[in-house]
C-alpha cells in the first residue's frame, strides 16, 4: 500500500510525471487536508499537486493553500506525507519558518519539479490574487513563487520578484524547456499578457530575461517583444498554458487556453479569442508563423454570458496516425463540464471531435446552474485499467457538495473514451471515498 514513485518515468519527464502519475490527489486532499477551523476537508483543490516531498520514494501531496478570499484566509499551506507504517497521509508543516501558515491570494496552479536537484520535489506556484476582493476593488496582485527545498527536509518560500517589473495576475502557467538549453523555462498567462522567463542553472532558476506577448483590446498596436524582435499580439489573450511538443520536431510548443470570444458578438475585439497552439520556430521563438487556431466549441457564440472555457490539456496520438492530438477538459462558464478531442490534420490544423467521450455516469448531472459549477481543473492521462493504453481522468476543482463521492475515469476502448467508476481501479482510495 502506498504510491511508489516510478523513478524511471520521473527521470524521463519529471514535470509531466507528477501530474500524470495516476494518483488522484483531489480525493486524498478531501480526506486528509485540515482546514483552519480544524475540519478535515477541502475547499479549493486546483492548486494542489503530487510530489515526493520527503525523498522517501513514496508520492505525497502539497497544498499551498488558498491564502485569502475576500481578505480572509481560506486554507493553510500543508503537506500530506505518506506514512507507510500507518498506511495513511499525515498532515505536515515543512516550512522552515514555522510562523508561515498561509500566503498569497488565489494560488491557481502549482507545478512540481526538483529545481535544485537535491532529491526533494520543489513547487512553482501561480497566484492570481484574492478572487473575493476582485469585486469590491482592485485585486491585490501576487508574485510567482517557488516552494524550495533546503535539501534537509525543510522548505523556504521564495518570491520570484525578478521576473516582472510589477506584480501580475498569474492565472495559470507551465514550465518546460523551450530553447533546448537543458533548463526549464517558465510561462505564465495573465489574460492580456503571456510571458516567458528563461531558465538558468542557479537560484532563482528563472531569469529576469523575459519575453512577452501583450494585447490591449482597445489598442491592438500595443508593442510586445518575443525576445527575437517580433510583435505578436495574437499570441496573447489566454488564461491557461500547457507546454508540449505538438509537431514532434524536438522543440516544445505552447498550448494556450481561454474563454472563447468572437469578434462577431464581442465587437471591440481586434481578433477572435480562441484556444490555440504556438509552434516553436526554434530556440524558443514564437511568432505569427506558428499560430494554429483551434476550432470554436460552439457554432453559435451569440450568448456572450456563456463562455466555452478550456482548463487543461494533454497531448496524445489518439488515432495512431503518427500525429499528436490534443485532449482538453472544458466547461461552459465553469459549469456543464465536458472533454474535447482536437485531431491534428496532416497540414497541421486541428478538427474538433466532441463525441469521443461517452458519459455513462455523469451524463445527466454535469450542470449545477451556478458558480462554482461543475468543472475539472486538471486532466490525468494514465493507464488506469492496466491494458497498456492511456486512459483519461480528472481532478475536481472543488468539493463543496461532496462531489468526490462519484469519481469517474474514461477508459480508452477502441475509438472511444468510455466513462467508468474510478474507484474500482484503486482499492486504497475506494476504502476512503466519501460516503
Residue pairs with C-beta under 8 A, 6 or more apart in sequence:
1 84
1 87
1 428
2 58
2 59
2 82
2 84
2 87
3 21
3 22
3 23
3 58
3 59
3 82
4 57
4 58
4 59
5 21
5 52
5 57
5 58
5 59
6 17
6 21
7 57
9 17
9 21
10 17
10 18
14 112
14 113
14 114
15 111
15 112
15 113
15 174
15 175
15 176
15 184
18 49
18 50
18 51
18 112
18 113
18 121
19 49
19 50
19 112
19 378
19 380
20 314
20 380
20 381
20 382
21 50
21 59
21 382
22 380
22 382
22 383
22 384
23 50
23 59
23 61
24 380
24 393
24 395
24 407
24 422
24 426
24 429
25 45
25 48
25 49
25 50
25 61
25 395
26 42
26 45
26 48
26 395
26 396
26 399
26 404
27 404
27 407
27 429
27 432
27 433
28 61
28 80
28 89
28 429
29 42
29 45
29 48
29 61
29 63
29 80
30 41
30 42
30 45
30 399
30 404
30 434
31 40
31 89
31 432
32 40
32 61
32 80
32 88
32 89
32 90
32 91
33 40
33 41
33 42
33 63
33 75
33 78
33 80
33 91
34 40
34 76
34 78
34 91
35 41
35 42
35 43
35 75
35 76
36 73
36 74
36 75
36 76
36 102
41 399
42 48
42 63
42 75
42 399
43 66
43 74
43 75
43 398
43 399
43 400
44 66
44 74
44 75
44 106
44 397
44 398
45 377
45 395
45 396
45 397
45 398
45 399
46 108
46 109
46 377
46 378
46 395
46 397
47 63
47 64
47 65
47 66
47 107
47 108
47 109
47 110
47 125
48 61
48 62
48 63
48 64
48 110
49 61
49 62
49 110
49 111
49 112
49 123
50 59
50 60
50 61
50 62
50 112
51 59
51 60
51 61
51 62
51 112
51 121
51 123
52 58
52 59
52 60
52 120
52 121
53 60
53 62
53 79
53 81
53 94
53 120
53 121
53 149
53 155
54 60
54 81
54 120
54 153
55 119
55 120
55 153
56 82
58 82
58 84
59 82
60 79
60 80
60 81
60 82
60 89
61 79
61 80
61 89
62 78
62 79
62 80
62 110
62 112
62 121
62 123
62 147
63 75
63 77
63 78
63 79
63 80
64 77
64 103
64 104
64 107
64 110
64 123
64 125
64 147
65 73
65 74
65 75
65 76
65 77
65 78
65 102
65 103
65 104
65 107
66 73
66 74
66 75
66 105
66 106
66 107
67 73
67 74
67 102
67 103
67 104
67 105
67 106
67 107
67 127
67 130
67 142
68 74
68 102
68 104
68 105
68 130
68 132
68 133
69 106
69 130
69 131
69 132
70 130
70 132
70 133
70 136
71 130
71 132
71 133
72 132
73 101
73 102
75 102
76 101
76 102
77 93
77 95
77 100
77 101
77 102
77 103
78 91
78 92
78 93
79 91
79 92
79 93
79 94
80 89
80 90
80 91
80 92
81 89
81 90
81 92
82 88
82 89
82 90
83 89
83 90
93 101
94 153
94 154
94 155
95 154
95 155
95 156
95 157
96 150
96 154
96 155
96 156
97 156
97 157
100 157
103 145
103 157
104 125
104 127
104 142
104 145
105 127
105 128
105 129
105 130
105 131
105 133
105 139
105 140
105 142
106 127
106 128
106 129
106 130
106 131
107 125
107 126
107 127
108 126
108 127
108 128
108 170
108 171
108 172
109 125
109 126
109 171
109 172
109 173
110 123
110 124
110 125
110 126
111 123
111 124
111 126
111 173
111 174
111 175
112 121
112 122
112 123
113 121
113 122
113 123
113 124
113 175
113 184
114 120
114 121
114 122
114 149
115 122
115 124
115 146
115 148
115 184
115 205
116 122
116 148
116 149
116 151
116 203
116 205
118 149
118 151
119 151
120 149
120 151
120 153
121 149
122 146
122 147
122 148
122 149
123 146
123 147
124 144
124 145
124 146
124 173
124 175
124 186
125 144
125 145
125 146
125 147
126 144
126 170
126 171
126 172
126 173
126 188
127 142
127 143
127 144
127 145
127 170
128 139
128 142
128 169
128 170
128 171
129 139
129 140
129 141
129 142
129 169
130 139
130 140
131 139
133 139
133 140
139 169
141 166
141 167
141 168
141 169
142 167
142 170
143 159
143 160
143 161
143 163
143 164
143 167
143 170
144 159
144 160
144 163
144 168
144 170
144 173
144 186
144 188
144 206
145 157
145 158
145 159
145 160
146 157
146 158
146 160
146 204
146 205
147 155
147 156
147 157
147 158
148 155
148 156
148 157
148 158
148 203
149 155
150 156
158 203
158 204
160 197
160 204
160 206
162 204
162 206
162 207
162 208
163 186
163 195
163 197
163 206
163 207
163 208
163 210
164 195
164 210
168 188
168 190
168 193
168 195
169 190
169 191
170 188
170 189
170 190
171 189
171 190
171 191
171 239
171 240
172 188
172 189
172 239
172 240
172 241
172 257
173 186
173 187
173 188
173 189
173 241
174 187
174 241
174 242
174 243
174 254
175 184
175 185
175 186
175 187
175 199
175 243
176 184
176 185
176 187
176 243
176 244
176 252
177 183
177 184
177 185
177 199
177 252
178 185
178 187
178 196
178 198
178 243
178 251
178 252
178 254
178 280
178 284
179 185
179 198
179 283
179 284
180 250
180 251
180 283
181 199
183 198
183 199
183 200
183 201
183 205
184 199
185 196
185 197
185 198
185 199
185 206
185 284
186 196
186 197
186 199
186 206
187 194
187 195
187 196
187 241
187 243
187 254
188 194
188 195
188 197
188 241
189 238
189 239
189 240
189 241
189 256
191 237
191 238
191 239
192 214
192 215
192 216
192 217
192 236
192 237
193 212
193 213
193 214
193 215
193 224
193 236
194 212
194 213
194 235
194 236
194 238
194 241
194 254
194 256
195 210
195 211
195 212
195 213
196 210
196 211
196 212
196 227
196 284
197 206
197 207
197 208
197 209
197 210
198 206
198 207
198 209
198 210
198 211
198 227
198 284
199 205
199 206
199 207
200 206
200 207
209 227
211 225
211 226
211 227
211 228
211 284
212 224
212 225
212 226
213 224
213 226
213 232
213 233
213 235
213 236
213 286
214 222
214 223
214 224
214 233
214 236
215 222
215 224
215 233
215 234
215 236
215 237
215 270
216 222
217 268
217 269
217 270
218 268
220 233
220 270
220 271
222 233
223 231
224 231
224 232
224 233
224 236
225 231
226 232
226 235
226 285
226 286
226 287
227 284
227 285
228 285
228 287
230 285
230 287
230 288
232 286
232 287
232 288
232 291
233 270
234 271
234 288
234 291
235 256
235 276
235 278
235 286
235 291
237 258
237 273
238 256
238 257
238 258
238 275
238 276
239 257
239 258
239 259
239 309
240 255
240 256
240 257
240 258
240 310
240 311
240 312
240 313
241 254
241 255
241 256
241 257
242 254
242 255
242 257
242 312
242 313
242 314
242 315
243 252
243 253
243 254
243 255
244 252
244 253
244 255
244 313
244 315
244 324
245 251
245 252
245 253
245 315
245 324
246 253
246 255
246 277
246 279
246 315
246 324
246 326
246 344
247 253
247 279
247 324
247 348
248 324
249 280
251 280
251 282
252 280
253 277
253 278
253 279
253 280
253 290
254 277
254 278
254 280
254 286
255 275
255 276
255 277
255 278
255 313
255 315
255 326
256 275
256 276
256 277
256 278
257 275
257 309
257 310
257 311
257 312
257 313
257 328
258 273
258 274
258 275
258 309
258 310
259 273
259 307
259 308
259 309
259 333
260 273
260 274
260 275
260 296
260 297
260 298
260 301
260 307
260 308
260 309
261 269
261 272
261 273
261 301
261 304
261 307
262 269
262 272
262 273
262 296
262 301
263 269
263 270
263 271
263 272
264 301
265 301
265 302
265 304
266 273
266 304
272 293
272 296
274 293
274 294
274 295
274 296
275 293
275 294
275 310
275 328
276 291
276 292
276 293
276 294
277 290
277 291
277 292
277 294
277 326
277 350
278 286
278 290
278 291
278 292
279 286
279 289
279 290
279 291
279 292
279 348
280 286
280 290
281 287
281 289
281 290
292 348
292 349
292 350
294 326
294 342
294 350
294 352
295 342
295 350
295 351
295 352
296 308
297 308
297 330
297 340
297 352
297 354
298 306
298 308
305 333
306 332
306 333
307 332
307 333
308 330
308 331
308 332
309 330
309 331
309 332
309 333
309 334
309 375
310 328
310 329
310 330
310 340
311 328
311 329
311 330
311 331
311 375
311 376
311 377
311 378
311 397
312 328
312 329
312 376
312 377
312 378
312 379
313 326
313 327
313 328
313 379
314 326
314 327
314 379
314 381
314 392
315 324
315 325
315 326
315 327
316 324
316 325
316 327
316 381
316 390
317 323
317 324
317 325
318 325
318 327
318 341
318 343
318 356
319 325
319 343
319 415
323 344
323 345
323 346
324 344
325 341
325 342
325 343
325 344
325 350
326 341
326 342
326 344
326 350
327 339
327 340
327 341
327 342
327 379
327 381
327 392
328 339
328 340
328 342
328 379
329 337
329 339
329 375
329 376
329 377
329 378
329 379
329 394
330 337
330 338
330 339
330 340
331 337
331 338
331 373
331 374
331 375
331 376
333 371
333 373
334 371
334 372
334 373
334 375
335 367
335 368
335 369
335 370
335 371
335 373
335 374
335 375
336 366
336 367
336 373
336 374
337 362
337 366
337 373
337 374
337 375
337 376
338 354
338 357
338 366
339 357
339 379
339 392
339 410
339 417
340 352
340 353
340 354
341 352
341 353
341 354
341 356
341 357
342 350
342 351
342 352
342 353
343 350
343 351
343 352
343 353
344 350
345 351
356 415
356 416
356 417
357 392
357 410
357 416
357 417
357 419
358 410
358 416
358 417
358 418
358 419
359 366
359 419
360 418
360 419
360 420
361 406
361 408
361 419
361 420
361 421
362 406
362 408
362 419
365 374
366 374
367 373
367 374
368 374
368 401
372 397
372 398
372 400
374 403
375 397
376 394
376 395
376 396
376 397
377 394
377 395
377 396
377 397
378 394
378 395
379 392
379 393
379 394
379 395
380 392
380 393
380 394
380 395
381 390
381 391
381 392
382 390
382 391
382 393
383 389
383 390
383 391
384 391
384 393
384 409
384 411
384 422
384 425
385 391
385 411
385 425
389 412
390 412
391 409
391 410
391 411
391 412
391 417
392 409
392 410
392 412
392 417
393 407
393 408
393 409
393 410
393 422
396 403
396 404
396 407
402 434
404 433
404 434
405 433
405 434
405 435
407 421
407 422
407 423
407 429
407 433
408 419
408 420
408 421
408 422
409 419
409 420
409 421
409 422
409 425
410 417
410 418
410 419
410 420
411 417
411 418
411 419
411 420
422 429
423 429
423 430
423 433
424 430
